[in-house]
Amino acid sequence: MRTLRSLLLLCVAVLCVAVAIAVAQEKAPSSATVTVIRAGTLIDGKSDSPRRDQVIVIRGNRIESVGDASGAKIPAGAAVIDLSHSTVLPGLIDSHTHIFLQGEDPAQGGYDVNILKYPLAYRAARATVSVRRALEEGFTTLRDLETEGAGYGDVGIKMAINEGYIPGPRLFVATRAISTTGGYPLEGYAPELVMPKGVQIVDGPVEARKAAREQLDHGADWIKVYMTHRSWLGKNGELVSQPTLTVEELKAIVDETHGWGKKVACHAYGGLGLHRALDGGCDSIEHGLELDDSAIQQMLKQGTWYCPTLAVYYTDWAPAGTPDGERDRKRASDHAESFKKAMKAGVKIVFGTDIGGMPWTTPIAEEFSRLTELGMSPMDAIKSATTRAADLLEMQGEIGELAPGAYADVIAVSGDPLQNIKILENVQFVMKDGKIFKQ
Ligand SMILES: [Zn+2]
């Protein structure tokens, strides 16, 4: 009886494996599929200068070789994609997105209607549109930094992409995010009402660690923490930001998350909250509007990443002359100075947009213009969205570069992005994992 049952279980297990393999084969091209891309100009994400007339050989979903067209041997039976009049680059990486936000218009209820009125299925349906749009714009990987009240919806969207049901980028997800009492919307309602929040609220290191454990348990690839919340102008016109978690609370989260081999991203504008983020051991500072010299020194020493998300701070300014309007302008000008100082000092800067905070109709690649306007070279800006972002995600050699062994995430534009970075807003060819999504 016992043997029979074991045998039956074994059969079921074998069947499961067979089914799993069949599904996997549907997702990515099989290793027998060979595709060759002829690239007029190739920016590989690693080198400092482009190369002309290159051939990329792709077997299945990985790059097998990259070399000069003159000496290249095109395997028999290979499908050839002619991009000899284009510039070919690695698939781009946006390290700060919100697929569950849609740049909510305050006139239509703004952020709050998401949580108060929209069924989760409606928000998930719109998230599938966000991810498809990102992929079609050439962003083959996103670090999505929290669902804004949509719980673990990002884990579900990631599963649907990975299993081939919907088109979308590789996702690194943060799930619910963490802040403190008084540290996140919904707010401004009658105190008698217990309102839902856009993040998981914790108070004290025990609750903080528990929230991290829950989120990691349910599939978070990163933990997102809000270290500052409201901001306003102080008596002397300086930007002031309300700090949220204490160092003790943050340390509990960082310790727990690092134990799982994962990292912590901290939203931090400046002042006390930013310094607590660094003292608590955050791995990446998000936004960092006001980086003073000691913060920059500490970031260098600790190897902290900086994801500035510039473009979003140039949208939706309140009218000039109003307190909010003046604050919005001060945010942008302080941010520009912080960015320049950090870049000069050699802080590791990655491309991130906070899209979702802006409508998904905004070109994601617009951030490249902001980075270069503030003095970053076009090649360095491209690296911030390719190899440097791959480092942040601990995916070195796998994504963000066109080199043997990497996943075949390949995009192409017509023209030279090193001469005109705005060309990256018009991606004409997209391949992810060896599959063509746009041509
Ligand atoms: Zn954000």
Boltz pocket constraint, residues with backbone or C-beta under 6 A from the ligand:
constraints:
  - pocket:
      binder: B
      contacts: [[A, 96], [A, 97], [A, 98], [A, 145], [A, 354], [A, 357]]
      max_distance: 6.0
